[in-house]
């Protein structure tokens, strides 16, 4: 008899009962694969996955829905060299690491100088997820809550972006709609209104709340802490997205959500790329084709390796699941090929369910 294990059983049983109840309540999204017409790629800035499991599932009903109905892991990795915001979001949107010949090479974490782009920094054009979606005639949108993300509409606008690579020519500008709003409640409400009026096929959403609170009050995952309370607000934002999908005929049953983070955090910072609490991030995929409650490493035993607490480099084989896979996973869900020049998830072989 092991008292510790025995004592944990009631808690596990309770979580299982709650999980079954919520699964029944929310329906069985993802049980049958069908064409995805919209992907909402959500990056929760500074989200430590252990902050989710530190709270009872009933406190985070929308994260619980994401985890029960989608496939995911709480042990994905950010970039090997940098665990800071703008470089890791550039990785998410380009499918490239930060450093090296194959990297996007954007290591700055401040607002870019006027006119400075990914291409002027690297010396050659850096394509992103918006290129592929736009060039195939799909509507794209970005909703961000930090001013430094101006790097993206500048890099991929009607002047600096590459010509449309796929006929017919839809012009150079790769991001059809770009909105900045520091208040994420307002930002997500605007996203929902826009999607009801004119749905975009690929939507990128950045939520700053946890990072802002982490820097001000610390990455304290204790229930009742400022950081934990901010997570409750993020759960509400996720709830707005679920209601949008559920209540909009053009989106219901045809929308996927890919959710990850740029980095975690410890103390009041996240700049140590060698610290597990900084480099460990979640990665969830919800929607058609996703096996509810499945572990992504279990679904991909030969192509991805759970790193435990380790920090594999970008040359390790197999690779861990990384936040940089979000772009190519999103494109695969939309039936499109990978980003030209990308190396993270470029094979588009991350299984989210039976294939």
C-alpha positions, 0 to 999 in steps of 0.5 A, spaced: 500 500 500 502 506 498 498 512 502 500 517 497 498 514 491 491 512 495 490 518 497 490 521 490 485 517 487 479 521 490 481 527 486 483 523 480 476 520 480 473 527 481 477 530 475 474 524 471 467 525 473 468 532 472 471 531 465 465 526 463 460 531 465 463 537 461 464 532 455 457 531 455 455 538 456 459 541 450 458 535 445 463 531 441 467 536 437 472 533 433 470 526 433 469 526 426 474 529 421 471 534 416 474 540 412 476 545 416 474 552 413 477 556 419 483 556 423 484 560 429 491 560 432 491 563 439 498 565 442 497 566 450 503 570 452 507 567 458 502 561 459 505 556 463 501 549 462 502 548 470 498 554 471 492 550 468 493 544 472 493 548 478 486 550 478 480 545 478 477 544 472 471 547 473 474 553 474 477 553 467 471 550 463 473 553 456 480 550 457 477 544 460 473 543 453 479 545 449 483 539 453 477 534 453 475 535 446 482 536 443 489 533 442 494 536 446 500 536 450 503 541 456 510 539 455 511 543 448 517 547 447 519 554 445 525 556 441 531 553 443 535 560 443 530 565 446 524 565 450 522 572 449 516 574 446 517 577 439 522 572 436 518 566 438 511 569 435 515 570 429 517 563 430 510 561 430 508 565 424 514 563 420 515 555 422 523 557 423 527 557 429 530 564 431 538 563 429 542 560 424 541 560 416 534 557 416 532 561 422 528 568 421 534 571 425 529 576 428 532 576 436 529 583 438 524 584 443 522 591 442 518 595 437 521 595 430 524 601 427 520 604 422 520 601 416 524 595 419 522 588 416 523 581 417 527 581 410 531 587 411 533 584 418 535 577 415 537 580 408 532 575 404 525 575 404 522 571 410 515 568 408 510 566 413 503 563 414 499 569 412 503 568 405 500 561 404 493 562 406 493 569 402 496 566 396 491 561 395 485 566 396 483 565 403 482 571 407 487 572 413 486 576 420 491 578 426 488 581 432 494 583 437 495 586 444 502 588 443 505 594 439 511 590 437 507 586 433 507 592 428 513 588 425 508 583 421 503 588 418 510 592 415 513 585 413 508 583 409 504 589 407 503 591 399 510 594 399 514 589 403 511 582 402 513 577 396 508 577 390 502 572 390 505 566 388 499 562 386 494 565 380 490 569 381 494 574 383 490 577 390 496 582 391 502 583 395 498 584 402 498 578 406 494 580 412 487 582 410 485 585 417 490 587 422 487 590 429 491 592 435 488 593 442 491 592 448 485 590 452 484 583 450 476 583 452 475 588 447 480 585 442 476 578 442 469 581 442 472 585 435 474 578 433 468 575 434 464 581 431 469 581 425 468 573 424 460 573 424 460 579 419 466 576 414 469 570 416 477 569 415 480 563 414 486 564 418 486 568 424 492 569 429 490 572 436 495 574 441 493 575 448 498 579 453 494 578 459 498 573 463 505 576 461 503 583 463 501 580 470 507 575 470 512 581 469 508 585 474 506 580 480 510 574 478 509 567 475 505 565 481 501 559 479 498 559 486 490 559 486 488 566 488 494 569 485 494 575 480 497 570 475 492 565 476 486 570 476 489 573 470 488 565 467 481 566 469 480 572 464 484 568 459 479 562 460 473 567 459 476 570 452 477 562 450 469 562 452 468 568 447 471 564 441 467 557 443 461 561 443 463 564 436 464 558 433 458 554 436 453 560 434 455 561 427 453 557 422 459 558 417 464 556 423 460 551 427 463 544 425 468 547 420 473 551 425 479 549 429 483 552 434 490 551 435 493 554 442 500 555 444 504 560 448 511 564 446 514 562 453 513 561 460 516 564 466 519 564 473 519 570 478 518 576 474 521 574 468 522 569 462 529 571 459 532 564 461 532 560 455 535 554 459 530 554 464 524 549 464 519 554 467 521 559 461 521 554 455 515 549 457 509 551 453 502 548 452 500 546 445 493 544 443 489 543 437 481 543 437 476 541 432 474 537 426 479 531 426 482 532 433 482 526 438 479 528 444 483 528 450 489 525 446 496 526 448 500 529 442 506 525 443 502 518 444 499 520 437 506 521 434 510 516 437 515 516 431 516 523 429 516 527 436 519 525 442 517 527 449 523 531 452 521 530 459 524 536 462 530 537 457 531 542 452 533 539 445 536 543 440 533 544 433 537 539 430 535 533 435 531 527 432 526 526 433 524 533 435 519 535 441 513 538 439 514 546 439 510 552 439 513 553 432 509 548 429 503 552 429 503 555 423 504 549 419 499 545 423 494 551 421 495 550 414 495 543 414 488 543 417 486 548 411 488 543 406 494 547 404 502 546 404 507 548 408 511 555 409 516 556 404 523 556 407 520 553 414 523 547 418 519 547 424 513 542 422 515 543 415 513 535 413 506 537 416 506 530 419 503 532 426 497 527 427 492 530 431 487 524 431 487 518 426 489 519 419 
